[in-house]
Each structure stands twice: as structure tokens, then as C-alpha cells.
Amino acid sequence: MSTAYDNIVKIIKDRRSIFPASYIKKEIPVEVINQILETANYAPTHKLTQPWRFVVIRKAGLARLGETLGSLYKSKVSSQQFLQKKYDSFAEKTSQADCIIAINMRVSGKIPEWEELAAVSCAVQNMALTAESLHVGAYWSSPPLIDDLGDFLSLGENEKCIGLFYMGYHKEKPWAPNRTSMEEKVRWLEA
Ligand SMILES: Cc1cc2nc3c(=O)[nH]c(=O)nc-3n(C[C@H](O)[C@H](O)[C@H](O)COP(=O)(O)O)c2cc1C
């Protein structure tokens, strides 16, 4: 019989970033999206500021996001730097996803900003693990253009977009993650 430890370690280790090119055309039911979102709310949060805020982007919203990212890219780079392939990639990736959740942080002013960021990151990891458990592929995308999505997402003054959580069903076979050993990242002080 598998224990709680076995179950959680399997989900943690099996979770991989699954990118839009791997997504298949299959709708993620709203109930599943809500299951994924619900677990974000159980992340640890200093002074209970609960800084995670999300905008769920689906259907025609995806094309609008792709167009917005493309326009922002065009407006930011000079004509010499402009790459048509890069411009096209925004609409391509957003159209491959079935759902994209904008990851936003609300800064309370009650704690250092890095603690709000850390809490939102914990929330996103909860989402990533829940997505894995429901066989939904996902990854956290953080192009610099997210700094300019405030209008598109109708963010408040104390809110900041820190990523786009792409999601889609997929048929990728599991693969081993690329990690060096833990021993080189841990020191024990026992005296
Ligand atoms: C905060 C954060 C931002 C990330 N931004 C990007 C990104 O912009 N583009 C990208 O390809 N992957 C991004 N990733 C995903 C990483 O590429 C991925 O986690 C890494 O390759 C390890 O693979 P794994 O998630 O399958 O273990 C991001 C991950 C995190 C945690």
C-alpha cells in the first residue's frame, strides 16, 4: 500500500515543465482548473497576506493575450532588433495552450516584498503539483513583457504580474529531471 509520503514524492518528482508545443487540443474542464487554483490558496503566507492573485485566460482571451504580447514586443524593440519569428511565437504559444493563468502578486506593505513573492511562488508550486496529479501539463513562463501586462489584466496599483502559467493536456512520456545531486547543495551544522 502506498503511503502519503510515496504519493507526494511521486508527484513532486514526476512534475515537469510541459511547454505549449506539447499540448494537445483537448479542453481542460473548468472544474479541473478550479481544482488546480483551489490548492494555491493553501500556500504558507507570512502575516496571512495571501498575496496570490490570478487571472484565468481562456478561449478568445488567449488570442487577445497573444496579440497583446506581440504588440508589446513590437513596441519595445527597434526595427533592427525586431524578429518576425519571435513576434509570431507569442500568438503561436498562446493558441497552443488551453488555458493560461496570469500569476499576480498583491503587495500588502505589511511584510518585505520578497516574502510576498515567496508566498506566491509556494502557491504556484501547489498548482503545478495539483496539475501533475490531474495529468495537466503546465509551466511558469516569465518573459520580460509581463511587466507591461497591467492594462490587459486590469491590475491594481499594488499588483504585479510575475508570470504566465500555461496549461494543456499532453501526451509526453515521463522523463528524468535535469538536476545535480542534493549533497552539493546542503551543509549540516551539528556542532
Ligand atoms: C519562476 C520561474 C520562471 C520560469 N520562467 C520560464 C520561462 O520564461 N521560460 C521557460 O522556458 N521556462 C521557464 N521556467 C521553467 C523552467 O525552465 C523549468 O522549471 C526548468 O527547465 C526545470 O524543468 P522542470 O520544471 O521540468 O523540472 C520558469 C520556472 C520558474 C520557477
The ligand as an SDF file (V2000), in Angstrom:
LIG
                    3D

 31 33  0  0  0  0  0  0  0  0999 V2000
    9.9160   31.4980  -11.6520 C   0  0  0  0  0  0  0  0  0  0  0  0
   10.0920   30.6450  -12.8700 C   0  0  0  0  0  0  0  0  0  0  0  0
   10.1130   31.2300  -14.1140 C   0  0  0  0  0  0  0  0  0  0  0  0
   10.2850   30.4550  -15.2680 C   0  0  0  0  0  0  0  0  0  0  0  0
   10.2870   31.0690  -16.4860 N   0  0  0  0  0  0  0  0  0  0  0  0
   10.4580   30.3310  -17.5920 C   0  0  0  0  0  0  0  0  0  0  0  0
   10.4640   30.9530  -18.8780 C   0  0  0  0  0  0  0  0  0  0  0  0
   10.2710   32.1590  -19.0180 O   0  0  0  0  0  0  0  0  0  0  0  0
   10.6890   30.1720  -19.9550 N   0  0  0  0  0  0  0  0  0  0  0  0
   10.8870   28.8240  -19.8440 C   0  0  0  0  0  0  0  0  0  0  0  0
   11.1020   28.1650  -20.8590 O   0  0  0  0  0  0  0  0  0  0  0  0
   10.8280   28.1950  -18.6490 N   0  0  0  0  0  0  0  0  0  0  0  0
   10.6180   28.9130  -17.5180 C   0  0  0  0  0  0  0  0  0  0  0  0
   10.5440   28.2890  -16.3070 N   0  0  0  0  0  0  0  0  0  0  0  0
   10.5460   26.8210  -16.2440 C   0  0  0  0  0  0  0  0  0  0  0  0
   11.9520   26.2670  -16.1890 C   0  0  0  0  0  0  0  0  0  0  0  0
   12.5100   26.3080  -17.4860 O   0  0  0  0  0  0  0  0  0  0  0  0
   11.8900   24.7970  -15.7000 C   0  0  0  0  0  0  0  0  0  0  0  0
   11.3500   24.7570  -14.4010 O   0  0  0  0  0  0  0  0  0  0  0  0
   13.2700   24.1680  -15.7030 C   0  0  0  0  0  0  0  0  0  0  0  0
   13.7200   23.9620  -17.0080 O   0  0  0  0  0  0  0  0  0  0  0  0
   13.3230   22.8400  -14.9710 C   0  0  0  0  0  0  0  0  0  0  0  0
   12.4550   21.9160  -15.5870 O   0  0  0  0  0  0  0  0  0  0  0  0
   11.2750   21.1970  -14.7810 P   0  0  0  0  0  0  0  0  0  0  0  0
   10.3120   22.2720  -14.3430 O   0  0  0  0  0  0  0  0  0  0  0  0
   10.6590   20.2350  -15.7590 O   0  0  0  0  0  0  0  0  0  0  0  0
   11.8690   20.4780  -13.6040 O   0  0  0  0  0  0  0  0  0  0  0  0
   10.4020   29.0340  -15.1480 C   0  0  0  0  0  0  0  0  0  0  0  0
   10.3660   28.4500  -13.8730 C   0  0  0  0  0  0  0  0  0  0  0  0
   10.2160   29.2380  -12.7480 C   0  0  0  0  0  0  0  0  0  0  0  0
   10.1680   28.5770  -11.3850 C   0  0  0  0  0  0  0  0  0  0  0  0
  1  2  1  0
  2  3  1  0
  2 30  2  0
  3  4  2  0
  4  5  1  0
  4 28  1  0
  5  6  2  0
  6  7  1  0
  6 13  1  0
  7  8  2  0
  7  9  1  0
  9 10  1  0
 10 11  2  0
 10 12  1  0
 12 13  2  0
 13 14  1  0
 14 15  1  0
 14 28  1  0
 15 16  1  0
 16 17  1  0
 16 18  1  0
 18 19  1  0
 18 20  1  0
 20 21  1  0
 20 22  1  0
 22 23  1  0
 23 24  1  0
 24 25  2  0
 24 26  1  0
 24 27  1  0
 28 29  2  0
 29 30  1  0
 30 31  1  0
M  END
$$$$
